[in-house]
Amino acid sequence: MTRSDFERMLIEHEGLRLKPYRDSVGKLTIGIGTNLSDGITRTEALWLMRHRLEKDEKELISRFPVYKELDTVRQFVLLDMAYNLGIPKLAGFKKMWAALDLAVSYDYGFLHAAAEMLDSKWARQVGNRAKDLAYMMATGTKKTPQ
């Protein structure tokens, strides 16, 4: 038996559910029998975050050519927003994306992109996170802790 055979067997036994559900003893569960009621480990949480960031960054690169032209700080701003909002909602920041296209083409517009970030429902929902990310977008520097 190979590892792949074993994994298929485990999926057959546990089932595969992509949304949370209650298992046979009432524990909140997801995926292939992963018990959420008792929590996950820090290692698992970091693995999930890194996996999602990798997926989000690949999609940002493929959908938004300007992303690769930005410095690392501004890329991280967009990646943070993608992680928080999801790519489809981030794509809806049309004026911000237009400002970023101008910024990399003509070396201005980062302040405008930051203003567009702040002029959103998202910014009102996340508060200081939006202010920090807008500062980073405008300046290209990491926000220093207060």
Sine and cosine of phi, psi and omega as CSV:
sin_phi,cos_phi,sin_psi,cos_psi,sin_omega,cos_omega
0.00,0.00,0.72,-0.69,0.03,-1.00
-1.00,-0.05,0.18,-0.98,0.06,-1.00
-0.87,0.49,-0.65,0.76,0.03,-1.00
-0.88,0.47,-0.66,0.75,0.05,-1.00
-0.87,0.50,-0.71,0.70,0.00,-1.00
-0.87,0.48,-0.71,0.71,-0.02,-1.00
-0.88,0.48,-0.67,0.74,0.05,-1.00
-0.88,0.47,-0.66,0.75,0.02,-1.00
-0.90,0.44,-0.69,0.73,0.01,-1.00
-0.88,0.47,-0.67,0.74,0.04,-1.00
-0.89,0.46,-0.64,0.77,0.04,-1.00
-0.89,0.45,-0.66,0.75,-0.02,-1.00
-0.96,0.28,-0.71,0.71,-0.08,-1.00
-1.00,0.07,-0.51,0.86,-0.14,-0.99
1.00,0.05,0.25,-0.97,0.01,-1.00
-0.76,-0.66,0.92,-0.40,0.01,-1.00
-0.78,-0.63,0.79,-0.61,-0.08,-1.00
-1.00,-0.02,-0.07,1.00,0.08,-1.00
-0.84,-0.55,0.49,-0.87,-0.01,-1.00
-0.85,0.53,0.57,-0.82,0.03,-1.00
-0.51,-0.86,0.23,-0.97,0.07,-1.00
-1.00,-0.08,0.78,-0.62,0.02,-1.00
-0.98,0.19,-0.12,-0.99,-0.10,-0.99
-0.90,0.43,-0.30,0.95,0.05,-1.00
-0.94,-0.35,0.22,0.98,0.10,-1.00
1.00,0.04,0.11,0.99,0.00,-1.00
-0.99,0.15,0.66,-0.75,0.08,-1.00
-0.93,0.38,0.81,-0.59,-0.16,-0.99
-0.68,-0.73,0.40,-0.92,0.07,-1.00
-0.50,-0.87,0.30,-0.96,0.08,-1.00
0.93,0.37,-0.82,-0.57,-0.03,-1.00
-0.93,-0.37,0.95,0.32,0.05,-1.00
0.95,0.30,0.42,0.91,0.02,-1.00
-0.99,0.11,0.89,-0.45,-0.05,-1.00
-0.97,0.23,0.91,-0.42,0.05,-1.00
-1.00,-0.03,-0.38,0.92,-0.04,-1.00
-0.85,0.52,-0.60,0.80,-0.01,-1.00
-1.00,-0.03,0.04,1.00,0.03,-1.00
1.00,0.08,0.07,-1.00,0.05,-1.00
-0.86,-0.51,0.22,-0.98,0.01,-1.00
-0.99,0.14,0.30,-0.96,0.08,-1.00
-0.85,0.52,-0.66,0.75,0.01,-1.00
-0.87,0.49,-0.68,0.73,0.02,-1.00
-0.91,0.42,-0.66,0.75,0.01,-1.00
-0.89,0.46,-0.68,0.73,0.02,-1.00
-0.91,0.40,-0.63,0.78,0.04,-1.00
-0.88,0.47,-0.71,0.71,0.02,-1.00
-0.87,0.49,-0.71,0.70,0.00,-1.00
-0.87,0.49,-0.75,0.66,-0.05,-1.00
-0.90,0.44,-0.63,0.78,0.03,-1.00
-0.89,0.45,-0.70,0.72,0.02,-1.00
-0.91,0.41,-0.65,0.76,0.03,-1.00
-0.89,0.46,-0.66,0.75,0.02,-1.00
-0.89,0.46,-0.70,0.71,0.02,-1.00
-0.90,0.43,-0.73,0.69,-0.01,-1.00
-0.89,0.46,-0.66,0.75,-0.02,-1.00
-0.91,0.41,-0.65,0.76,0.05,-1.00
-0.86,0.50,-0.65,0.76,0.00,-1.00
-0.94,0.34,-0.63,0.78,0.07,-1.00
-0.86,0.50,-0.69,0.73,0.00,-1.00
-0.89,0.46,-0.67,0.74,-0.07,-1.00
-0.97,0.23,-0.53,0.85,-0.07,-1.00
-1.00,-0.03,-0.44,0.90,-0.11,-0.99
-0.76,-0.64,1.00,-0.03,-0.04,-1.00
-0.81,0.58,-0.51,0.86,-0.01,-1.00
-0.88,0.47,-0.44,0.90,-0.04,-1.00
-0.81,0.59,-0.72,0.70,-0.04,-1.00
-0.93,0.37,-0.35,0.94,-0.02,-1.00
-1.00,0.07,-0.16,0.99,-0.03,-1.00
-1.00,0.09,0.39,-0.92,0.11,-0.99
-0.94,0.33,0.22,-0.98,-0.10,-1.00
-0.87,0.50,-0.67,0.75,-0.03,-1.00
-0.86,0.50,-0.73,0.68,-0.03,-1.00
-0.94,0.34,-0.55,0.84,0.12,-0.99
-0.88,0.48,-0.68,0.74,0.01,-1.00
-0.91,0.42,-0.56,0.83,0.08,-1.00
-0.86,0.51,-0.76,0.65,-0.03,-1.00
-0.92,0.40,-0.60,0.80,0.03,-1.00
-0.92,0.39,-0.63,0.77,0.07,-1.00
-0.88,0.48,-0.72,0.69,0.02,-1.00
-0.89,0.45,-0.66,0.76,0.02,-1.00
-0.89,0.46,-0.66,0.75,0.01,-1.00
-0.89,0.46,-0.66,0.75,-0.05,-1.00
-0.97,0.23,-0.70,0.71,-0.12,-0.99
-1.00,-0.08,-0.53,0.85,-0.24,-0.97
1.00,-0.05,0.50,-0.86,-0.05,-1.00
-0.88,0.48,-0.69,0.73,-0.02,-1.00
-0.84,0.54,-0.67,0.75,0.01,-1.00
-0.95,0.30,-0.60,0.80,0.05,-1.00
-0.89,0.45,-0.58,0.81,0.04,-1.00
-0.88,0.47,-0.43,0.90,0.00,-1.00
-0.95,0.30,-0.14,0.99,0.05,-1.00
-0.99,0.14,0.88,0.47,-0.14,-0.99
-0.87,0.50,-0.67,0.74,-0.01,-1.00
-0.93,0.37,-0.57,0.82,0.05,-1.00
-0.91,0.42,-0.71,0.71,0.01,-1.00
-0.89,0.46,-0.64,0.77,0.03,-1.00
-0.89,0.45,-0.67,0.75,0.03,-1.00
-0.90,0.44,-0.61,0.79,0.03,-1.00
-0.92,0.40,-0.63,0.77,0.07,-1.00
-0.86,0.50,-0.68,0.73,0.06,-1.00
-0.91,0.41,-0.66,0.75,-0.06,-1.00
-0.86,0.50,-0.69,0.72,-0.04,-1.00
-0.98,0.19,-0.45,0.89,0.00,-1.00
-0.98,0.18,-0.62,0.79,-0.12,-0.99
-0.85,-0.53,0.14,0.99,0.03,-1.00
0.86,0.50,0.57,0.82,0.20,-0.98
-0.49,-0.87,0.25,-0.97,0.04,-1.00
0.91,-0.41,-0.14,0.99,0.00,-1.00
-0.92,0.40,-0.57,0.82,0.08,-1.00
-0.90,0.44,-0.64,0.77,0.02,-1.00
-0.91,0.42,-0.67,0.74,0.03,-1.00
-0.87,0.48,-0.67,0.74,0.03,-1.00
-0.89,0.45,-0.67,0.75,0.03,-1.00
-0.89,0.46,-0.64,0.77,0.03,-1.00
-0.91,0.41,-0.58,0.81,0.07,-1.00
-0.88,0.48,-0.69,0.72,-0.06,-1.00
-0.96,0.28,-0.38,0.93,0.00,-1.00
-1.00,-0.02,0.88,0.47,-0.07,-1.00
-0.48,-0.88,0.37,-0.93,0.10,-0.99
-0.87,0.49,-0.63,0.77,0.02,-1.00
-0.82,0.57,-0.73,0.68,-0.03,-1.00
-0.88,0.47,-0.63,0.77,0.03,-1.00
-0.92,0.39,-0.52,0.85,-0.02,-1.00
-0.97,0.22,-0.61,0.79,-0.13,-0.99
-0.98,-0.20,-0.11,0.99,0.14,-0.99
0.85,0.53,-0.90,-0.44,-0.09,-1.00
-0.88,0.47,-0.49,0.87,0.05,-1.00
-0.85,0.52,-0.72,0.70,0.00,-1.00
-0.90,0.43,-0.66,0.75,0.02,-1.00
-0.89,0.46,-0.70,0.72,0.02,-1.00
-0.88,0.48,-0.73,0.68,-0.04,-1.00
-0.93,0.38,-0.59,0.81,0.04,-1.00
-0.91,0.42,-0.65,0.76,0.07,-1.00
-0.86,0.52,-0.72,0.69,-0.01,-1.00
-0.90,0.44,-0.63,0.78,0.03,-1.00
-0.91,0.42,-0.69,0.72,-0.04,-1.00
-0.92,0.40,-0.64,0.77,-0.14,-0.99
-0.98,-0.22,-0.38,0.93,-0.09,-1.00
0.97,0.25,0.27,0.96,0.01,-1.00
-0.82,-0.57,0.44,-0.90,0.02,-1.00
-0.94,0.34,0.67,-0.74,0.08,-1.00
-0.93,0.36,0.77,-0.64,0.02,-1.00
-0.99,0.10,0.62,-0.78,0.00,-1.00
-0.89,0.45,0.54,-0.84,-0.02,-1.00
-0.99,0.13,0.00,0.00,0.00,0.00
